[in-house]
């Protein structure tokens, strides 16, 4: 009976070792899955923040492009106006030269 008891204790011990080993492995796998999920969540949050930043930058860039276009158009209008002003000044100078009395003695 002593041998049967020893075999029984050995079988129970091996069964317990296998059971607790499997349980430990499952717990470790579960912790790994939870850890991976937490890391993925953190990465997703960071990616969403980056995406939000990129969208904001695109919006700002579009705004700057529109402002530059407006400034370019204003510059073109100012240059046209200045050109027109120069023409009027040239005509006024020509008219003044025609109406000025010439003192040929001074020339």
Secondary structure, DSSP 8 states (H G I E B T S, - for coil): -HHHHHHHHHHHHHHHHHHHHHHHHHHHHHHHHHHHHHHHHHHHHHHHHHHHHHHHHHHHHHHHHHHHHHHHHHHHHHHHHHHHHHHHHHHHHHHHHHHS---TTT-
